[in-house]
Structure formats: structure tokens, C-alpha cells
Amino acid sequence: MFKMEKEHIRAYIKTRFLLGLTTTEIHHELIDAYEYGCVSFSTVAQWVRRFASGRESFEDNPRSGRPVTAISQENIRAVEELINDDPHISIDYIAAMVDISHGSVDTILKHHLHLRKISSRWVPHTLTQAERQQRIDICKENLRKFENGTWRLCDIVTGDETWIYHRRIKSKEESKAWVAMGQSPPTTVRRQQFERKSMFVIFFMTNGPLFIHEVPPKTSINAIYYRDACLTQLVKKLRKKRPLSATHGIKLHHDNARPHVKNIVFDYLQANNIHVMAHPPYSPDLAPCDFWLFNRLKRNLDTYPDSTSLARAVTKDLTSIPIDEYQKTFHKWIERMKLCVEHDGDYFEHLM
């Protein structure tokens, strides 16, 4: 590129800068006009900074004769600007924009800007300030009752519903197989929209599973079904398991699904001296079924031809879990409540 062409480009950069365009926007316009490679992003950024500081000349600075290094303050600033514009861009893209090597970009990112690239954190819900405060308040109240002895972990029953597919699909890592050169890899059929599955209602305590119920096909769980088919049987199990105290002192923990919060459910539990533990909305990280049991159960299950064999396998797996694993989960639950309070009610699992 001739000197006059450079001066034209620099004049264009100055004009667009004075009109309020960003470095990235100016660079994109130049690429559109002169094709990719005519000028690097770092060069545009360098001249924008010069014009912003009051420079008038379009001439190159006098060269001192010192060797040029890719890891210069100008390139570091150029990389930083690109990252600030788009934190998802690749190292190769930055290298092309700034016109330096992949290794130089990597060094700038890690050792000069002190950055690392990590995956986005998935969360169940965007919590409002009111929802975060509700999580804090409920956790504090529950912790206070456990700490002053009003509540005991051994009196807590927790449970929920979950869908379990009859066919287990292995994870990507589990499905890897050694094959000969040129041989086709094994195949796995994707989960189908109407693939067969069964819903289970499961309740457990610190000493293991208490009630496991398979919901009949084509049956919806409403408040009446939840009370009559689930809670009534749960109460019977408690009376059999605790013949002296029965439901006395029992605290039931379930989430805020509609069938769980209806008056007929609350009245039934109250009539049987069962206190309902408050559970904050959008908080699977504070529900033992969600943060532990269901994931563990589904990982261990295989493929089953019918509901009977699936139900048998579910029961077998839940009863085979050592008692100390159930106890550890309840203690981890307490720790999770503390973490929730410490982190202002926000999701905290990435810190564990």
C-alpha cells in the first residue's frame, strides 16, 4: 500500500472518529470498502487514540530502530478493546484483527490482561431482588430453627415428582468406543418426542427412602391426586415407621408446584400434625431431590421394557443407597442454605 493510500485511510479514520463511530465500526467500514487485510484493527485503534489525544498529522512516527515486538502496549490495548466489544471472540479472530500471532494473543490475554475463557453459567431463572431476598429470609429462618434445636434433620421428609424415561441414553463420554481405522462409529438414537416415560413421586428422610410411587399412565397430578394417592400413603408409611411418634414433629419439604400449595393439601397435612417447610421459588439448588437424588438415580438406571421393571429398578436403586449418603445430603442441604445467605440469595452452585 502506498503512502498516499495510508494517509487517505488515516483521514477516513479521523473523519469517522469525529462523527462518533467506535473503533470496531470504523474497522468494519474499511474492510467493506477496501477488502479484508487492508488495515488491521490494532492500526485503526492506534490512530483513533492518536486523534483522540489531539494529533493532526497523518504521517508515521519517526522510527527509532528498535526491534518491533508484538506484545506492545498498543497491541495490549487493542486486544482489550476487542474483548470489551465481544467477550466471546476467539483467539484466532483477535490475532487476525490485531495482526499478531496466536501465541502473542494468548500471552496478552493470560499474562497481561489476566483473563481466562470459561463457559457461561446456566441458572434456573433470572432472580429479582425480591426473589433473592425471599431465598435469604427462608434460609435464615430454617437455619435458625435447626441451630436452636426447634427442628431436627431426622424429622424432615423431603420429596418431589420426576419423569424417568424407559430407555437410558448414555452421555457423549460414555458412548465413546474403540473402532478400527475406517470402521464406522457406533450410533445412538436421539431422544424421541413421544418416547415412553413414567412419572414417579419419591419421598425420603435421613434414614433412606420412605415412599416411592409410580403415577399411572395418562394421569395428571393435581391437588386431589397428590393428597389421596401420595400424602395419604406417606402418612401411613410414617405411622408404620414411627409407631410411637407417628407424624409428631414431622416437617414436610416440597417445592411450590401448584398441586403442593393448594388449600386441600395444606389442610390435610395440618390435620395430621405435619408442618410444611417453606421453600423459595425457582430454587432447585435448595431442594435435595433436585440437587442430588434425581440426577443420581437416573445415572444409575438402564433401559427397561415396561413400567413394572422400571419401577422395580427405581426401588432397588433407592434402597441400595447407603444410609450415610442420605444423611450427608441433608447436611449438605444445610451448607447450601448457608451459602445462599452468604451470597445474597443468588445462585451459588458454581462456587461449590
Contacts in CASP RR format, 6 or more apart in sequence:
PFRMAT RR
TARGET T0000
AUTHOR 0000-0000-0000
METHOD contacts of the structure
MODEL  1
MFKMEKEHIRAYIKTRFLLGLTTTEIHHELIDAYEYGCVSFSTVAQWVRR
FASGRESFEDNPRSGRPVTAISQENIRAVEELINDDPHISIDYIAAMVDI
SHGSVDTILKHHLHLRKISSRWVPHTLTQAERQQRIDICKENLRKFENGT
WRLCDIVTGDETWIYHRRIKSKEESKAWVAMGQSPPTTVRRQQFERKSMF
VIFFMTNGPLFIHEVPPKTSINAIYYRDACLTQLVKKLRKKRPLSATHGI
KLHHDNARPHVKNIVFDYLQANNIHVMAHPPYSPDLAPCDFWLFNRLKRN
LDTYPDSTSLARAVTKDLTSIPIDEYQKTFHKWIERMKLCVEHDGDYFEH
LM
1 38 0 8 1.000
6 58 0 8 1.000
6 60 0 8 1.000
7 58 0 8 1.000
7 59 0 8 1.000
9 30 0 8 1.000
9 34 0 8 1.000
9 38 0 8 1.000
9 39 0 8 1.000
10 47 0 8 1.000
10 58 0 8 1.000
11 58 0 8 1.000
12 26 0 8 1.000
12 30 0 8 1.000
13 26 0 8 1.000
13 30 0 8 1.000
13 44 0 8 1.000
13 47 0 8 1.000
13 48 0 8 1.000
13 51 0 8 1.000
14 47 0 8 1.000
14 51 0 8 1.000
14 58 0 8 1.000
16 25 0 8 1.000
16 26 0 8 1.000
16 29 0 8 1.000
17 26 0 8 1.000
17 48 0 8 1.000
17 51 0 8 1.000
17 52 0 8 1.000
18 51 0 8 1.000
21 29 0 8 1.000
22 85 0 8 1.000
23 41 0 8 1.000
23 44 0 8 1.000
23 45 0 8 1.000
23 48 0 8 1.000
23 81 0 8 1.000
24 41 0 8 1.000
24 81 0 8 1.000
24 82 0 8 1.000
24 85 0 8 1.000
26 44 0 8 1.000
26 48 0 8 1.000
27 39 0 8 1.000
27 41 0 8 1.000
27 44 0 8 1.000
27 97 0 8 1.000
30 38 0 8 1.000
30 39 0 8 1.000
30 44 0 8 1.000
31 37 0 8 1.000
31 38 0 8 1.000
40 97 0 8 1.000
40 98 0 8 1.000
40 99 0 8 1.000
41 78 0 8 1.000
41 82 0 8 1.000
41 97 0 8 1.000
41 98 0 8 1.000
41 99 0 8 1.000
42 74 0 8 1.000
42 75 0 8 1.000
42 78 0 8 1.000
42 97 0 8 1.000
42 98 0 8 1.000
42 99 0 8 1.000
42 100 0 8 1.000
43 99 0 8 1.000
45 74 0 8 1.000
45 77 0 8 1.000
45 78 0 8 1.000
45 81 0 8 1.000
46 74 0 8 1.000
46 78 0 8 1.000
49 77 0 8 1.000
70 100 0 8 1.000
70 101 0 8 1.000
70 104 0 8 1.000
71 104 0 8 1.000
71 107 0 8 1.000
71 108 0 8 1.000
71 112 0 8 1.000
75 98 0 8 1.000
75 100 0 8 1.000
75 104 0 8 1.000
75 108 0 8 1.000
76 108 0 8 1.000
76 112 0 8 1.000
76 113 0 8 1.000
78 97 0 8 1.000
78 98 0 8 1.000
79 94 0 8 1.000
79 98 0 8 1.000
79 105 0 8 1.000
79 108 0 8 1.000
79 109 0 8 1.000
79 113 0 8 1.000
80 113 0 8 1.000
82 89 0 8 1.000
82 94 0 8 1.000
82 97 0 8 1.000
82 98 0 8 1.000
83 89 0 8 1.000
83 94 0 8 1.000
83 109 0 8 1.000
83 113 0 8 1.000
83 115 0 8 1.000
91 102 0 8 1.000
91 103 0 8 1.000
91 105 0 8 1.000
91 106 0 8 1.000
91 109 0 8 1.000
92 102 0 8 1.000
94 105 0 8 1.000
95 101 0 8 1.000
95 102 0 8 1.000
95 103 0 8 1.000
95 104 0 8 1.000
95 105 0 8 1.000
98 105 0 8 1.000
109 115 0 8 1.000
109 117 0 8 1.000
110 116 0 8 1.000
121 347 0 8 1.000
121 350 0 8 1.000
123 347 0 8 1.000
124 282 0 8 1.000
124 283 0 8 1.000
124 284 0 8 1.000
124 285 0 8 1.000
124 347 0 8 1.000
125 131 0 8 1.000
125 282 0 8 1.000
127 135 0 8 1.000
127 282 0 8 1.000
127 345 0 8 1.000
127 346 0 8 1.000
127 347 0 8 1.000
131 280 0 8 1.000
131 281 0 8 1.000
131 282 0 8 1.000
132 344 0 8 1.000
132 345 0 8 1.000
132 346 0 8 1.000
133 345 0 8 1.000
134 280 0 8 1.000
134 281 0 8 1.000
135 280 0 8 1.000
135 283 0 8 1.000
135 286 0 8 1.000
135 340 0 8 1.000
135 345 0 8 1.000
136 340 0 8 1.000
136 341 0 8 1.000
136 344 0 8 1.000
136 345 0 8 1.000
138 278 0 8 1.000
138 279 0 8 1.000
138 280 0 8 1.000
139 280 0 8 1.000
139 286 0 8 1.000
139 337 0 8 1.000
139 338 0 8 1.000
139 340 0 8 1.000
139 341 0 8 1.000
139 345 0 8 1.000
140 341 0 8 1.000
141 278 0 8 1.000
142 151 0 8 1.000
142 277 0 8 1.000
142 278 0 8 1.000
142 337 0 8 1.000
143 334 0 8 1.000
143 337 0 8 1.000
143 338 0 8 1.000
143 341 0 8 1.000
144 150 0 8 1.000
145 151 0 8 1.000
146 152 0 8 1.000
146 153 0 8 1.000
146 334 0 8 1.000
151 251 0 8 1.000
153 206 0 8 1.000
153 327 0 8 1.000
153 330 0 8 1.000
153 331 0 8 1.000
153 334 0 8 1.000
154 205 0 8 1.000
154 206 0 8 1.000
154 207 0 8 1.000
155 249 0 8 1.000
155 250 0 8 1.000
155 251 0 8 1.000
156 205 0 8 1.000
156 206 0 8 1.000
156 250 0 8 1.000
156 251 0 8 1.000
156 253 0 8 1.000
156 277 0 8 1.000
156 330 0 8 1.000
157 203 0 8 1.000
157 204 0 8 1.000
157 205 0 8 1.000
157 210 0 8 1.000
157 234 0 8 1.000
157 238 0 8 1.000
157 250 0 8 1.000
157 251 0 8 1.000
157 252 0 8 1.000
157 253 0 8 1.000
158 203 0 8 1.000
158 204 0 8 1.000
158 205 0 8 1.000
158 252 0 8 1.000
158 253 0 8 1.000
158 254 0 8 1.000
158 287 0 8 1.000
158 288 0 8 1.000
158 289 0 8 1.000
159 201 0 8 1.000
159 202 0 8 1.000
159 203 0 8 1.000
159 204 0 8 1.000
159 253 0 8 1.000
159 254 0 8 1.000
159 288 0 8 1.000
159 289 0 8 1.000
160 201 0 8 1.000
160 202 0 8 1.000
160 254 0 8 1.000
160 255 0 8 1.000
160 257 0 8 1.000
160 287 0 8 1.000
160 289 0 8 1.000
160 290 0 8 1.000
160 294 0 8 1.000
161 199 0 8 1.000
161 200 0 8 1.000
161 201 0 8 1.000
161 202 0 8 1.000
161 215 0 8 1.000
161 221 0 8 1.000
161 257 0 8 1.000
162 199 0 8 1.000
162 200 0 8 1.000
162 202 0 8 1.000
162 289 0 8 1.000
162 294 0 8 1.000
163 197 0 8 1.000
163 198 0 8 1.000
163 199 0 8 1.000
164 197 0 8 1.000
164 198 0 8 1.000
164 199 0 8 1.000
164 200 0 8 1.000
164 297 0 8 1.000
164 298 0 8 1.000
164 301 0 8 1.000
164 310 0 8 1.000
164 314 0 8 1.000
165 191 0 8 1.000
165 195 0 8 1.000
165 196 0 8 1.000
165 197 0 8 1.000
166 195 0 8 1.000
166 196 0 8 1.000
166 197 0 8 1.000
166 198 0 8 1.000
166 303 0 8 1.000
166 304 0 8 1.000
166 305 0 8 1.000
166 306 0 8 1.000
166 307 0 8 1.000
166 310 0 8 1.000
167 195 0 8 1.000
167 196 0 8 1.000
167 303 0 8 1.000
168 298 0 8 1.000
168 301 0 8 1.000
168 302 0 8 1.000
168 303 0 8 1.000
169 188 0 8 1.000
169 190 0 8 1.000
169 191 0 8 1.000
170 188 0 8 1.000
175 186 0 8 1.000
175 188 0 8 1.000
177 185 0 8 1.000
177 186 0 8 1.000
179 185 0 8 1.000
179 186 0 8 1.000
198 214 0 8 1.000
198 215 0 8 1.000
198 217 0 8 1.000
198 307 0 8 1.000
198 310 0 8 1.000
198 311 0 8 1.000
199 214 0 8 1.000
199 215 0 8 1.000
199 221 0 8 1.000
200 212 0 8 1.000
200 213 0 8 1.000
200 214 0 8 1.000
200 215 0 8 1.000
200 311 0 8 1.000
200 314 0 8 1.000
201 211 0 8 1.000
201 212 0 8 1.000
201 213 0 8 1.000
201 215 0 8 1.000
201 221 0 8 1.000
201 226 0 8 1.000
201 230 0 8 1.000
202 209 0 8 1.000
202 211 0 8 1.000
202 212 0 8 1.000
202 213 0 8 1.000
202 289 0 8 1.000
202 293 0 8 1.000
202 314 0 8 1.000
202 318 0 8 1.000
203 209 0 8 1.000
203 210 0 8 1.000
203 211 0 8 1.000
203 234 0 8 1.000
204 210 0 8 1.000
204 288 0 8 1.000
204 293 0 8 1.000
204 318 0 8 1.000
204 326 0 8 1.000
205 326 0 8 1.000
206 323 0 8 1.000
206 326 0 8 1.000
206 327 0 8 1.000
206 330 0 8 1.000
207 323 0 8 1.000
207 326 0 8 1.000
207 327 0 8 1.000
208 318 0 8 1.000
208 319 0 8 1.000
208 321 0 8 1.000
208 323 0 8 1.000
208 326 0 8 1.000
209 315 0 8 1.000
209 318 0 8 1.000
209 319 0 8 1.000
209 321 0 8 1.000
210 234 0 8 1.000
210 237 0 8 1.000
210 238 0 8 1.000
210 241 0 8 1.000
211 230 0 8 1.000
211 233 0 8 1.000
211 234 0 8 1.000
211 237 0 8 1.000
212 311 0 8 1.000
212 314 0 8 1.000
212 315 0 8 1.000
212 318 0 8 1.000
213 229 0 8 1.000
213 230 0 8 1.000
213 233 0 8 1.000
214 307 0 8 1.000
214 310 0 8 1.000
214 311 0 8 1.000
214 314 0 8 1.000
215 221 0 8 1.000
215 225 0 8 1.000
215 229 0 8 1.000
217 307 0 8 1.000
219 225 0 8 1.000
221 230 0 8 1.000
221 259 0 8 1.000
222 259 0 8 1.000
223 258 0 8 1.000
223 259 0 8 1.000
223 262 0 8 1.000
223 264 0 8 1.000
223 265 0 8 1.000
224 264 0 8 1.000
225 259 0 8 1.000
226 259 0 8 1.000
226 260 0 8 1.000
226 265 0 8 1.000
227 264 0 8 1.000
227 265 0 8 1.000
227 268 0 8 1.000
231 265 0 8 1.000
231 268 0 8 1.000
231 269 0 8 1.000
232 268 0 8 1.000
235 247 0 8 1.000
235 272 0 8 1.000
235 274 0 8 1.000
238 246 0 8 1.000
238 247 0 8 1.000
238 250 0 8 1.000
239 246 0 8 1.000
239 247 0 8 1.000
247 272 0 8 1.000
247 273 0 8 1.000
247 274 0 8 1.000
248 273 0 8 1.000
249 273 0 8 1.000
249 274 0 8 1.000
249 275 0 8 1.000
250 273 0 8 1.000
250 274 0 8 1.000
250 275 0 8 1.000
251 274 0 8 1.000
251 275 0 8 1.000
251 276 0 8 1.000
251 277 0 8 1.000
252 269 0 8 1.000
252 274 0 8 1.000
252 275 0 8 1.000
252 276 0 8 1.000
252 277 0 8 1.000
253 276 0 8 1.000
253 277 0 8 1.000
253 279 0 8 1.000
253 287 0 8 1.000
253 288 0 8 1.000
254 260 0 8 1.000
254 276 0 8 1.000
254 279 0 8 1.000
255 279 0 8 1.000
255 283 0 8 1.000
255 284 0 8 1.000
255 287 0 8 1.000
256 279 0 8 1.000
256 281 0 8 1.000
259 265 0 8 1.000
266 276 0 8 1.000
269 275 0 8 1.000
269 276 0 8 1.000
279 286 0 8 1.000
279 287 0 8 1.000
280 286 0 8 1.000
284 290 0 8 1.000
284 291 0 8 1.000
285 291 0 8 1.000
285 336 0 8 1.000
285 340 0 8 1.000
285 347 0 8 1.000
285 348 0 8 1.000
285 349 0 8 1.000
286 333 0 8 1.000
286 336 0 8 1.000
286 337 0 8 1.000
286 340 0 8 1.000
288 329 0 8 1.000
288 330 0 8 1.000
288 333 0 8 1.000
291 332 0 8 1.000
291 336 0 8 1.000
291 349 0 8 1.000
292 329 0 8 1.000
292 332 0 8 1.000
293 318 0 8 1.000
293 329 0 8 1.000
296 321 0 8 1.000
297 314 0 8 1.000
297 317 0 8 1.000
297 318 0 8 1.000
300 317 0 8 1.000
301 310 0 8 1.000
301 313 0 8 1.000
301 314 0 8 1.000
301 317 0 8 1.000
302 313 0 8 1.000
304 310 0 8 1.000
304 313 0 8 1.000
336 348 0 8 1.000
339 348 0 8 1.000
339 351 0 8 1.000
339 352 0 8 1.000
340 346 0 8 1.000
340 348 0 8 1.000
342 348 0 8 1.000
343 351 0 8 1.000
END
